[in-house]
């Protein structure tokens, strides 16, 4: 599950792709605490944004 938090760093990251990642985290995390931790890390990676994406544009 941890590798999913790096999805925002992908060159081809899109809002649709990240929705799929969030769904995978929701389905695969064992507990609410684990989900919260993974979502937090996902948002941290999205803030790094090396490619200049605007993920919200595709929302």
Secondary structure by P-SEA (a helix, b strand, c coil): ccccccccccccccaaaaaaaaaaaaaccccaaaaaaaaaaaaaaaaaccccccccccc
